[in-house]
Amino acid sequence: MQKVAEKSPRVALFATCLTDTLYPATPRAVVTLLERLGCSVEFPLEQTCCGQMHFNTGYPDHARGLAGSYERTFADYDAVVIPSGSCTGMVRDIHPQLGSKPAKTYELSEFLVDVLGVTDVGAYFPHRVTYHPTCHSLRMLGVGDKPLSLLRAVRGLDLVALPDAESCCGFGGTFALKNSDTSTAMLSDKMRHVLDTGSEVLTAGDNSCLMHIGGGLSRLRAGVRPVHLAEILASTEEEPWAPETR
């Protein structure tokens, strides 16, 4: 495992609505991982939604209030870490348009590679894994191959390239509801590519996409588990990842 600089930043975790409500193992994994790397991590109880759903659905005034709340809640921290590319993109790109000046906010892989300067986080995950680059992390944030660099350094992990990886999975939040036929067709393509890899695990930086793809795979009884990147990176030989129902 690579060493982090002695003076680590004071970090706040923004868990996101969906992850906090449906996949609490992910924010717990973020805390475990960052503390292992020497960070002091706090979870401000005042945090709430980033406003992405409101903004994308045509309610900018509601989103503006939530953006202001985010700014006030995280103003005193050196960095805010989010295990979601879409919510990070909302905070960094849209909150300023709504009149807020948010604290320095990073998607998890960005924070690990760009701020802490690590790719080997001491993880152990003996499974065959494929990685789906989510749209916001890929196109809005430009995280590039940072998640892949982190995965390649995980001991025991067999990383398999996902065919047509950069294609959207079809979720897109309310898009999946408003355009369900198109969303389902896109999901079918993504599931076919995942199955072509022969992987045990599908990982990504957004639980929303993992929920969408994982839901489709579960209906096929495909046996592929969706696992957030944070949970893989938090897994060690001493404290291995334990599957949870998704």
N, C-alpha and C positions, 0 to 999 in steps of 0.2 A: 504494500500500500504506500502511495506517495504521501509525503508529509505536507501539511498545510502550514502557511506562515504562522509564527508564534502568536501574533496579534490578529485574531479572527474577528470579523465584524459581528455586531449585535444584530441578530437576524430575527425577523418575524415570519411566521408561517401564515399564509392566506390559504385556507383549505379548499375553498370554493364550495358553492351550495351543493352541487350534485355529489361531489366526493365526500363531503362531510356527512351528508345524509345517507348515501347508499354504499359508499366504499370507505369506511373509516380506517381500514387497514392501510390505505395509501398515506394519509397524513401522519399516521403513527410511524410508518416506514421512513418518511421524510425526516422526522425528528430523530429517529434512531440513527439514520445515516449521517445527518449533519452533526449530531453530538459526537459520533464516533470520529468525525473529522476535526473535532475541536471547537465547533461553533456553539455559542450560547443561543438557544432557540426559545422564542416566546410565542405564545398563542393568544393574542389580544381577544378577549371575549366580546368586545364591541364590534368585531368584524361581522359583515353581512354580505349580501350579494354585490357583485361588481357592476351589475346593471346591464350586462350583455344582452340578456333575453329581452329586456324592456326596450333597449335601443334598437335591436334588430327587428323588433315587432312594431316599431313606430311610435314608441312612447319616450321621446328624448327627455321630457321634463322629469319623469320618474327616474330615468337613468342618471340625470344630472344630480338629483338628490343623493343617490347611492354613490356616485363618484365623489361628492363632497364628503360623505361619511368615510369613504376609503382614505381620502387625503388626511382627514383629522385623526383617524385611528392609527395610521402608520407613519405619521409625520416624524417621530423621534427615533426611528430605526435607521441603521446603516443600510439595510437591504431588506426587501420583502421577497420571499421565495414562494412560487406558486407551482404546484404539480399539474399544470395545465397550460398548454400553449394558447388556447382560445381566450381564457380569462386574462392571461398575461398580455396578449395582444389588445384586448379591450382596455386594460388599464393604461398601457403605454401609448397606444395610438388614438384611442377614442376619448379617454378622460380629459386630455388637454383640450380637445375640441368642445368639451362640455364646460370648460372654464376651471378645471381642477389641475393642480400641480402635484401629482402623486409622488410618493417616495420612490427611491430607486427600486425597481421591480424586475425580477428575473424569473424566467422559466427555469425549472430545476436543473436541466442539463447545462444551460448557460451559466448558472451560478457555480456549478461544480467545476466546469472547464475554464471559464473566463475569469471568475472572481477568485475561487480557491486554487485554481491552477492544477487540478488533479484529473486524471482519467482512471487510474487504478484506485478504487475506493476500498479495496480489501474484500470484495464480494466473492461469494462462492454459490454457484447455481448450476448444478449438473443436469441440464435439460437442453433439448433441441429447441431453439427459439428463432422466431422470425420477427422483424420489426416493421411496423407500419408508421411512416412519418405523417403525422396529422397535418391538415391543411394550414391551420393558423401558425403552427410551429415552423412549417416549411416555407410558407409564402409570406406571412405577415411578420414573423420574427426573424426568419432566416437562420435558424439554428444549425442548418447544414448537417454535417456528419458528427456533431457532438454526441448525440445519443449512441450512435454506432461506435464511436471511440470508447465510450464508457462500457458498452456491452462487450467489446472485443477484449477488454482487460479483465473481465469476470472469469475467475477460475472455474473450469468444468463446463462452461457454457459453449454449446455448439450453435454458432450463429449462422443462419441460412438466409440468403438474400430473398426478399419477397418480389416476385415478378410484378412488373407494372406498379411498383411501390408508391409512386407519387400520385397515383389516381385517388380521388376522393372516395371515401367509403360510403357516402350518401347520407350521412347523418345531418350535419349542418343545423342542429338545434330544431327550431320550428319548421325548417325546410322539410324534415322527414315527415311532418304532419301535413303540411300544406301541399306537398308534392310527393305523396306516398308512393305512387307508381314509379316515378323516376328514382326515388330513393331506394326502393326495393330492387330495381334493376342494377343500380350501382353497387348495392350491397352484395348481390349475387355474384357480380364480377370479382369483388374483393374477396369473398369467401372462397371462390374457386382458386384464386391465386394463393390464398393462405393454405388451403388443403394441398395444393401442388407442392408445397415445401416439405410436407411430411413432418411438420413441427408439432411438438407437444404443447408449446406455449406461443401465444401471440402477445407481443408487448407494444406499447406506445406511451406517449407522454400525456395523453388525455383519456380520462375514464369515460367521457361521453362517447368517443369513437369505439373504445373497447366494449362499452355496453351495447352499442349498436351491432358491431360485428359479432361479439360474443353471443348476443341474443340469437342471431341468425344461426350461428354454429351449433348452439345448444339445441335448436329445433331440429337440426340435422343429426343430432347425437354424434357429432364429429369427434368428440374427445379432445378438442383443442381448448386449452384454458387461456382466457384473457388475463394478463397480469401486468399491472402498471410498472413502468420502468423503475419507480422508486422502490417497489417491493423487491425487485430483482437485486437492485444495488444495495439494499439493506440486509439481504440474506448473507449469512456467513456459515462456515462449517460448524461453528459452535452453536449458532442460532439460525438454523435453516428456515427458508420460507415454508410456510404451511398453507396449503390451499384453502380458500374460502369459497363458499357458494356465490356465484355471480349470476 
